[in-house]
């Protein structure tokens, strides 16, 4: 009788220990998933990774299971672990930009120059309210320059040269008082060149287009 009672007690102890361990594992896993999936910046950057071809594995460290992307190569964060810089210039990447990039609200530098990026510039890039530098030059980007970029009130450098952009230079861009450097040369742009606001002192060679005439707005 005593032996049976001891065996039953031991079995009960094992069951309780197993149940507690299982609960801890489930809670821990759920917390990890919640933290990882709740990081919109990490999700946005991983969406970019999925849309790109990366033959040199420069994005190999971009692990979506981590709590935040601040440990990923080519990513810089501030003291609050918010992404402030994306450095992927001259990285032999191809593919398309993704609208999810517009979720990086603390991003200051978006450097994707000298790759083979195709497709259009997402209008959602206009949501990057902290952006200082947008460098997409020397790619294969087509379509129009989104007027939504005029919402980038902190923008200083806008370099979109050597792509396949078409249409006009959005006149809304004259409202960016911080803008100091603009280069949209070697595209297929048409229409008029803004000459007011920050465009007043930009050299004309920064607008030279290969296939379509650009005219000074002040001459029309």
C-alpha positions in Angstrom: 0.0 0.0 0.0 2.8 2.4 1.0 4.7 1.5 -2.2 1.7 2.2 -4.3 1.1 5.5 -2.6 4.7 6.5 -3.1 4.6 5.6 -6.8 1.4 7.6 -7.3 3.0 10.6 -5.6 6.0 10.3 -7.7 3.9 10.1 -10.9 1.9 13.2 -9.8 5.1 15.1 -9.2 6.4 14.2 -12.7 3.1 15.3 -14.3 3.1 18.6 -12.4 6.7 19.3 -13.4 6.0 18.5 -17.1 2.9 20.7 -17.1 4.7 23.6 -15.6 7.6 23.3 -18.0 5.2 23.1 -21.0 3.4 26.2 -19.8 6.6 28.1 -19.5 7.7 27.0 -23.0 4.4 28.0 -24.5 4.4 31.4 -22.8 8.0 32.1 -23.8 7.4 31.1 -27.4 4.3 33.3 -27.6 6.1 36.2 -26.1 9.0 35.8 -28.6 6.5 35.6 -31.6 4.6 38.6 -30.3 7.8 40.7 -30.0 9.2 39.7 -33.3 6.0 40.1 -35.3 5.2 43.3 -33.5 8.4 45.0 -34.8 7.1 46.9 -37.8 10.5 48.0 -38.8 11.9 44.5 -38.8 8.9 43.4 -40.8 9.4 46.2 -43.3 13.0 45.5 -43.9 12.4 41.8 -44.2 9.8 42.5 -46.8 12.5 44.4 -48.7 14.8 41.4 -48.4 12.2 39.1 -49.8 11.7 41.3 -52.9 15.5 41.5 -53.7 17.9 39.1 -55.4 21.1 39.0 -53.3 23.7 36.8 -55.1 26.5 38.1 -52.7 24.5 37.3 -49.5 24.9 40.8 -48.1 21.5 40.4 -46.4 22.3 37.1 -44.9 22.2 38.5 -41.3 18.6 39.8 -41.8 17.0 37.3 -39.5 13.2 38.0 -38.9 13.2 36.0 -35.7 15.3 38.6 -33.8 13.6 41.1 -31.5 14.7 44.0 -33.7 16.9 44.5 -36.8 19.6 46.6 -35.1 22.0 43.7 -35.2 21.6 43.2 -38.9 24.5 44.2 -41.2 24.0 47.5 -43.2 21.5 48.7 -40.6 22.1 51.6 -38.1 19.8 52.3 -35.2 19.6 55.1 -32.6 19.7 54.6 -28.9 16.1 53.7 -28.8 16.7 50.8 -31.3 14.9 52.6 -34.1 16.3 52.2 -37.6 17.9 55.4 -38.8 20.1 54.3 -41.7 19.9 51.7 -44.5 23.2 51.3 -46.3 23.0 49.0 -49.3 24.7 51.0 -52.0 26.8 49.1 -54.6 25.7 45.7 -53.2 24.9 43.9 -56.4 21.2 43.7 -55.5 18.3 43.5 -58.0 14.6 43.4 -57.5 12.0 46.0 -56.4 11.5 48.5 -53.6 8.5 47.7 -51.4 5.8 50.0 -49.9 6.6 48.7 -46.5 9.7 50.9 -46.4 7.3 53.7 -45.6 7.0 52.3 -42.1 10.5 53.3 -41.2 9.5 56.6 -39.7 12.8 57.3 -38.0 14.9 56.5 -41.1 17.3 59.3 -42.1 19.4 57.8 -44.8 18.1 55.4 -47.5 21.1 54.4 -49.6 20.4 51.9 -52.4 22.5 53.5 -55.2 24.5 51.5 -57.8 22.4 48.3 -57.8 19.9 47.0 -60.3 16.7 48.0 -58.6 13.8 47.9 -60.9 10.1 48.9 -60.8 8.8 52.2 -59.5 9.5 54.4 -56.4 6.8 53.5 -53.9 4.6 56.5 -53.0 4.9 55.3 -49.4 8.5 56.7 -49.2 6.7 60.0 -48.7 5.9 58.8 -45.2 9.6 58.9 -44.2 9.3 62.1 -42.3 12.8 62.0 -40.8 14.6 61.3 -44.1 17.6 63.4 -44.9 19.1 61.6 -47.9 17.4 59.5 -50.6 20.0 58.0 -52.9 18.6 55.7 -55.6 20.9 56.7 -58.4 22.5 54.3 -60.9 19.7 51.7 -60.9 17.0 50.7 -63.4 14.1 52.4 -61.7 11.2 53.4 -64.0 7.9 55.3 -63.7 7.3 58.7 -62.3 8.9 60.6 -59.4 6.1 60.4 -56.8 4.7 63.9 -55.7 4.4 62.3 -52.2 8.2 62.9 -51.8 7.2 66.6 -51.2 6.2 65.5 -47.7 9.9 64.8 -46.8 10.4 68.2 -45.1 13.8 67.2 -43.7 15.2 66.0 -47.0 18.6 67.5 -48.0 19.9 65.1 -50.7 17.7 63.8 -53.5 19.7 61.8 -56.0 17.7 59.8 -58.6 20.0 60.2 -61.6 20.9 57.4 -64.0 17.6 55.6 -64.0 14.7 55.3 -66.4 12.3 57.7 -64.7 9.7 59.4 -66.9 7.2 62.2 -66.6 7.7 65.6 -65.0 9.6 66.8 -62.0 6.8 67.2 -59.4 6.4 70.9 -58.8 5.4 70.0 -55.2 9.1 69.4 -54.5 9.7 73.2 -54.4 8.1 73.2 -51.0 11.0 71.3 -49.4 13.0 74.2 -48.0 15.8 72.0 -46.6 16.6 70.5 -50.0 20.2 71.4 -51.1 21.2 68.7 -53.6 19.0 67.4 -56.4 20.2 65.2 -59.3 17.7 63.7 -61.7 20.0 63.7 -64.7 20.2 60.8 -67.2 16.5 59.9 -67.0 13.7 60.2 -69.5 12.0 63.2 -67.8 9.9 65.7 -69.8 8.2 69.0 -69.0 9.4 71.9 -67.1 12.2 72.4 -64.6 11.2 74.1 -61.3 13.2 77.2 -60.7 11.8 78.4 -57.3 12.4 77.5 -53.8 15.3 75.1 -53.3 15.6 74.6 -57.0 16.7 78.1 -57.6 20.4 77.5 -57.2 20.7 73.9 -58.5 22.9 73.7 -61.6 21.0 72.8 -64.8 23.3 69.9 -65.6 21.5 68.1 -62.8 18.4 67.9 -65.0 19.9 66.9 -68.3 17.7 64.2 -69.9 18.7 61.8 -72.6 15.5 61.5 -74.6 13.1 64.2 -73.7 13.4 68.0 -73.6 13.2 69.7 -70.2 12.4 73.5 -70.2 12.9 76.0 -67.6 9.6 76.9 -66.0 10.5 80.6 -65.9 10.9 80.6 -69.7 7.3 79.5 -70.4 
